[in-house]
Amino acid sequence: QVQFVESGGGLVQPGGSLTLSCTASGSIFIRFSVMGWYRQASGKQRELVANISSGGETNYGDSVNGRFHIVRDNGKNTIYLYMNTLKPEDTGVYYCKTNLDDRDYWGQGTQVSVSS
């Protein structure tokens, strides 16, 4: 069973920065999987923020491209999401995710709120 430890959410003013981290455990195959962050704003569907393969290939959602940066430490099964120039529309619950054997595993989520 895959488990996640997510941290780093909080309240920040527009234009500010936050860093999220997610550490996965429970399978030796995690280090070969794609890991990523998704977010869900109130009343909206969950959407991709960014993901990264074990080889370092990245994908970003259109709304965060150029502002957010995802990094991976394979030795620790950990990903980091560096979020810069935050906007109120970045507010939501951010979920860590990985996929193993065609099954999605989700973290419990961490709240990010961008407000003055």
Solvent accessible surface area in square Angstrom, and as a share of the most:
residue,aa,sasa,rsa
1,Q,148,0.66
2,V,11,0.06
3,Q,121,0.54
4,F,22,0.09
5,V,107,0.62
6,E,15,0.07
7,S,57,0.37
8,G,35,0.33
9,G,31,0.30
10,G,29,0.28
11,L,132,0.66
12,V,23,0.13
13,Q,122,0.54
14,P,61,0.38
15,G,50,0.48
16,G,22,0.21
17,S,65,0.42
18,L,35,0.17
19,T,59,0.34
20,L,0,0.00
21,S,26,0.17
22,C,0,0.00
23,T,54,0.31
24,A,2,0.02
25,S,57,0.37
26,G,55,0.52
27,S,31,0.20
28,I,135,0.68
29,F,118,0.49
30,I,0,0.00
31,R,114,0.42
32,F,142,0.59
33,S,9,0.06
34,V,72,0.42
35,M,0,0.00
36,G,1,0.01
37,W,0,0.00
38,Y,41,0.16
39,R,14,0.05
40,Q,62,0.28
41,A,31,0.24
42,S,116,0.75
43,G,88,0.85
44,K,141,0.60
45,Q,161,0.71
46,R,87,0.32
47,E,78,0.35
48,L,57,0.28
49,V,1,0.00
50,A,0,0.00
51,N,24,0.12
52,I,10,0.05
53,S,24,0.16
54,S,40,0.26
55,G,73,0.70
56,G,40,0.39
57,E,132,0.59
58,T,55,0.32
59,N,85,0.44
60,Y,52,0.20
61,G,14,0.13
62,D,144,0.74
63,S,66,0.43
64,V,1,0.00
65,N,103,0.53
66,G,77,0.74
67,R,34,0.12
68,F,9,0.04
69,H,101,0.45
70,I,2,0.01
71,V,54,0.31
72,R,30,0.11
73,D,49,0.25
74,N,59,0.30
75,G,68,0.65
76,K,130,0.55
77,N,24,0.12
78,T,6,0.03
79,I,0,0.00
80,Y,61,0.23
81,L,0,0.00
82,Y,87,0.33
83,M,0,0.00
84,N,65,0.34
85,T,77,0.45
86,L,2,0.01
87,K,78,0.33
88,P,74,0.47
89,E,119,0.53
90,D,0,0.00
91,T,47,0.27
92,G,5,0.05
93,V,42,0.24
94,Y,0,0.00
95,Y,35,0.13
96,C,0,0.00
97,K,35,0.15
98,T,1,0.01
99,N,61,0.31
100,L,22,0.11
101,D,143,0.74
102,D,137,0.71
103,R,132,0.48
104,D,65,0.34
105,Y,32,0.12
106,W,97,0.34
107,G,10,0.09
108,Q,123,0.55
109,G,15,0.14
110,T,21,0.12
111,Q,88,0.39
112,V,0,0.00
113,S,30,0.19
114,V,6,0.03
115,S,60,0.38
116,S,125,0.81
